[in-house]
C-alpha cells in the first residue's frame, strides 16, 4: 500500500540543495496519508542529518584582536630580538567538505615593537617600510583537517601571505583547542624567510642577523552562524 502511494506521488522539481529536496518530499509524503507515517519519520531524520552536516562543514571564525597575540623572534650574533605586532582584524571561512577557505587576516605593520626606539625606527623606515606598506595580510585559500569538539586538533591552513607589497605562498599548522561554546582558540608557529622574499636585512658589520624571522600566533575567535538557507 505504501509503495502504491509512493508511486502516485508527483516528481519533485529540480532544486538547488539537498535541504530543498527533502522539504519538498516531506510535504508530498504528509499529503499521501497516514500509511506513509513511517516513511515520513525516516525522511525527517535524513533531513535533520543533512542539515547538521551542512552546518558542520561550512564555518566562519571571526578573530578577536584584543585577545590575539602576534610575536616575532629574530636571532643575531649579539642577541635575540623579540617583538610584537597587533592584529587589526581577521575572519576565516572554510568548508571541510571541499577544503576551500577564504577570508582575510590583517596585521598592522606599523605596530611592530621590539622595545627599542632606535631599532624600531630602522625596522619601520628601512626594512618593513611600514609607512608605504602599512598592512601585512594573510588570505587563506585551502584548509585541511577539522576542529575536534572533544579534544585538541590540528588544522592546516594554506594561502597567500602579503608583506612589503608582495604575495608569497605559505602554509600554517594551527593547534586548535576544543571549542567552548562559540569560542575557539588556536596557536601556530611559522618562519618568514624575509631576505629570500626581497626584504632588506638589518645586519651590520658588527651584527649578523638571521635571514628568517620566527612568528608565533595565539588567536582567539568566535564561530559565526552561517546565513540560513531559504
C-alpha positions in Angstrom: 0.0 0.0 0.0 2.8 2.4 0.9 4.6 1.6 -2.3 1.5 2.2 -4.3 1.0 5.6 -2.7 4.7 6.5 -3.2 4.4 5.6 -6.8 1.5 8.0 -7.3 3.4 11.0 -5.8 4.4 13.6 -8.3 8.0 14.0 -9.2 9.8 16.7 -7.2 11.0 19.6 -9.4 14.8 20.2 -9.6 16.1 22.1 -6.6 19.3 23.7 -5.6 20.1 22.0 -2.3 19.5 18.7 -0.5 17.5 20.6 2.1 15.1 22.0 -0.6 14.7 18.5 -1.9 13.9 17.0 1.5 11.4 19.8 2.3 9.5 19.2 -0.9 9.5 15.4 -0.4 8.3 15.8 3.2 5.4 17.9 2.0 4.3 15.3 -0.5 4.6 12.4 1.9 2.4 14.1 4.5 -0.3 14.6 2.0 -0.1 10.9 0.9 -1.9 9.7 4.0 -1.3 8.1 7.4 0.0 4.9 5.8 3.2 6.9 5.0 3.9 8.0 8.6 6.9 5.7 8.9 8.4 6.9 5.7 7.8 10.5 6.8 9.6 9.8 10.0 12.6 8.3 8.3 12.7 11.1 5.8 12.6 13.7 8.6 15.6 12.0 10.2 17.6 12.2 6.9 16.6 15.8 6.6 17.9 16.6 10.1 21.2 14.8 9.4 21.7 16.6 6.1 21.1 20.0 7.8 23.5 19.3 10.7 26.2 18.1 8.2 25.9 21.2 6.1 26.2 23.4 9.2 29.3 21.4 10.4 31.0 21.7 7.0 30.6 25.4 6.5 32.1 27.6 9.2 33.3 31.1 9.8 35.5 32.2 12.6 35.9 35.9 13.5 39.1 36.7 15.3 39.3 39.0 18.3 42.2 41.5 18.0 42.1 42.2 21.8 42.7 38.5 22.6 45.1 37.7 19.8 48.9 38.0 20.2 51.5 38.0 17.4 55.1 37.7 18.5 58.3 37.7 16.4 61.8 36.4 17.2 65.0 37.3 15.2 68.3 35.7 16.1 71.5 37.6 15.6 75.2 37.2 16.6 74.9 39.5 19.6 71.5 38.9 20.9 68.0 37.7 20.1 65.4 40.3 19.3 61.8 39.8 20.5 58.9 41.9 19.5 55.2 42.1 18.8 52.6 43.1 16.2 48.9 43.9 16.6 46.1 42.3 14.7 43.8 44.8 13.0 41.0 42.4 12.0 40.5 38.8 10.8 38.0 36.3 9.7 38.3 32.8 8.2 35.6 30.9 6.3 36.1 27.3 5.5 34.3 24.3 4.1 35.7 20.9 5.3 33.8 19.0 2.6 35.7 20.8 -0.2 38.8 22.1 1.5 38.0 25.6 0.3 38.9 28.6 2.5 38.5 32.3 2.3 38.7 35.4 4.4 41.4 37.8 5.4 43.7 38.3 8.4 45.2 41.8 8.6 48.1 42.7 10.8 49.1 46.3 11.5 52.7 46.6 10.2 53.1 50.0 11.8 52.5 48.4 15.2 55.8 46.4 15.2 57.5 46.9 18.5 60.8 45.4 19.8 61.1 47.7 22.9 64.0 49.6 21.4 63.1 53.0 19.7 66.3 53.2 17.6 65.9 49.6 16.3 62.2 50.0 15.7 62.7 53.2 13.8 65.1 51.4 11.4 62.7 48.4 11.2 59.9 50.7 10.0 61.8 53.1 7.8 64.4 50.8 6.2 63.2 47.2 6.4 59.4 47.0 6.5 58.8 50.4 5.1 55.6 50.3 7.1 54.5 53.8 6.1 54.4 52.6 2.5 53.2 49.1 3.3 51.0 49.6 6.5 49.4 46.1 6.4 50.6 42.5 6.5 47.8 40.3 5.1 47.2 36.6 5.1 44.5 35.4 2.7 43.5 31.7 3.3 42.7 29.6 0.3 42.7 25.9 1.5 42.1 24.1 4.7 43.0 20.5 5.6 41.6 18.9 8.8 38.7 19.7 11.0 38.1 21.1 14.5 37.6 18.3 17.0 34.9 19.3 19.5 36.2 16.8 22.1 40.0 17.4 22.0 43.0 19.3 20.6 43.1 19.1 16.8 45.5 20.2 14.1 44.2 22.3 11.1 46.4 23.1 8.1 45.7 26.4 6.5 47.3 27.4 3.2 47.1 30.7 1.4 48.9 33.9 0.4 51.0 36.0 2.8 51.3 39.6 1.6 54.2 41.6 3.2 56.2 44.5 1.8 53.8 44.7 -1.2 54.4 41.1 -2.4 52.4 37.9 -2.1 54.0 34.6 -1.0 52.5 31.1 -0.7 52.6 29.8 2.9 51.1 27.0 5.0 50.4 27.3 8.7 49.5 24.5 11.0 47.2 25.6 13.8 46.8 23.6 17.1 43.2 24.2 17.9 41.7 23.8 21.4 38.3 22.2 21.9 35.7 25.0 21.4 34.0 26.4 24.5 30.5 27.3 23.2 31.1 29.5 20.2 34.6 30.5 21.3 37.7 28.9 19.9 41.5 29.3 20.4 44.3 28.3 18.1 48.1 28.7 18.0 50.6 28.4 15.2 54.4 29.0 14.6 56.0 29.5 11.2 59.1 31.0 9.7 59.2 34.0 7.3 62.3 34.0 5.0 62.3 37.7 4.7 65.6 38.0 2.9 64.5 35.5 0.3 61.3 37.5 -0.1 63.3 40.6 -1.0 63.2 42.5 2.3 66.3 44.3 3.4 68.5 42.7 6.1 69.1 44.5 9.4 72.6 43.1 9.5 75.6 45.5 10.0 79.4 44.9 10.1 79.0 44.3 13.9 75.8 42.4 14.0 74.8 39.5 11.8 71.0 38.8 11.8 69.3 35.5 10.8 67.8 35.5 7.3 64.5 34.2 8.7 62.2 35.6 11.4 60.1 33.3 13.6 56.4 34.1 14.1 54.2 32.8 16.9 50.5 33.5 16.9 47.9 32.8 19.6 44.5 33.6 18.3 41.0 33.7 19.9 37.9 33.8 17.8 34.2 33.2 17.7 32.2 30.9 15.4 29.7 32.9 13.4 26.5 31.2 12.5 26.0 30.7 8.7 23.2 32.5 6.9 20.0 30.4 6.9 19.1 28.7 3.7 15.9 29.9 2.1 
